[in-house]
Amino acid sequence: MTYTVIWKTFQLDRLAEIYVSAGPIDRDRMAAGIEGFNAQLAADPLAVGESRDRGYRVAFPSLLCVYFNVDQVRRLARVARSTATARSHATPVAHAPGSPRLAA
């Protein structure tokens, strides 16, 4: 028996903001990460991520941090918050004149 995964509209909007602000490679990683995350939540949400206070859990699908809670009686997994984590691309760094630069 599966769980119903619920993303409220404002959480989907936040996820879309994160997605749009990412580069193409990161977008592909995020899309795959969220697809797998949703599948895992539907199958066995208590096996996903780590437990936190007040009944919440946290998971880290590709480039994201997602807080959620699980209602075992109603078989619901509700996303409470999502944020971006570190990006995979290089961050520009100030270089001394004449020093070699790394490709980003």
C-alpha positions in Angstrom: 0.0 0.0 0.0 1.4 3.4 -1.0 1.4 6.8 0.6 0.0 9.9 -1.0 2.7 12.6 -1.4 1.5 16.2 -0.9 3.4 19.3 -2.1 1.3 22.4 -1.3 1.2 25.0 -4.1 3.6 27.4 -2.3 6.1 24.6 -1.9 5.9 23.7 -5.6 6.3 27.4 -6.4 9.5 27.5 -4.2 10.8 24.4 -5.8 10.2 26.0 -9.3 12.2 29.1 -8.2 15.1 27.0 -7.1 14.9 25.0 -10.3 14.8 28.1 -12.6 17.7 29.7 -10.8 19.9 26.6 -11.4 22.1 25.9 -14.4 21.1 23.1 -17.0 23.2 20.4 -15.4 21.9 21.2 -11.9 18.3 21.2 -13.2 18.7 17.7 -14.6 20.1 16.5 -11.3 17.3 18.2 -9.3 14.6 16.8 -11.6 16.0 13.2 -11.2 16.4 13.8 -7.4 12.9 14.9 -6.9 11.5 12.2 -9.1 13.3 9.6 -7.0 12.4 11.3 -3.7 8.7 11.4 -4.6 8.8 7.7 -5.5 10.6 6.8 -2.2 8.0 8.9 -0.2 5.2 7.1 -1.9 6.7 3.7 -1.2 8.1 4.0 2.4 8.4 7.6 3.7 9.7 6.6 7.1 12.8 5.0 5.4 13.6 8.3 3.7 16.0 10.8 5.2 16.5 11.4 8.9 14.1 12.1 11.8 13.9 15.6 13.3 12.0 17.2 16.2 8.2 17.5 16.2 7.6 14.6 13.8 9.5 16.1 10.9 12.0 14.3 8.7 14.7 15.8 6.4 16.0 14.4 3.2 18.6 15.6 0.7 17.6 14.8 -2.9 20.1 16.2 -5.4 21.0 19.8 -4.5 18.0 20.2 -2.3 17.0 19.9 1.4 13.4 18.9 1.9 11.6 18.7 5.3 8.4 16.6 5.4 6.2 14.8 7.9 4.4 11.5 7.7 0.9 10.6 8.8 0.8 6.8 9.0 -2.9 6.6 9.8 -3.9 8.5 6.7 -0.9 7.3 4.7 0.2 10.8 3.7 3.7 12.3 3.3 3.5 16.1 3.3 6.3 18.3 2.2 6.7 21.2 4.7 9.7 23.1 3.2 12.4 22.9 0.5 15.6 24.8 0.1 18.6 24.7 -2.2 21.9 23.2 -1.0 25.4 23.9 -2.5 25.6 24.0 -6.2 27.8 21.7 -8.2 29.4 24.4 -10.4 32.5 26.3 -9.3 32.0 29.6 -7.5 34.1 32.5 -9.0 37.1 33.3 -6.8 39.3 36.4 -6.8 42.7 35.6 -8.3 46.0 37.4 -7.9 47.4 38.9 -11.1 49.2 36.3 -13.2 47.9 33.3 -11.2 46.3 30.5 -13.2 42.5 30.3 -13.3 40.5 27.1 -13.0 37.8 26.4 -15.5 34.4 26.7 -14.0 
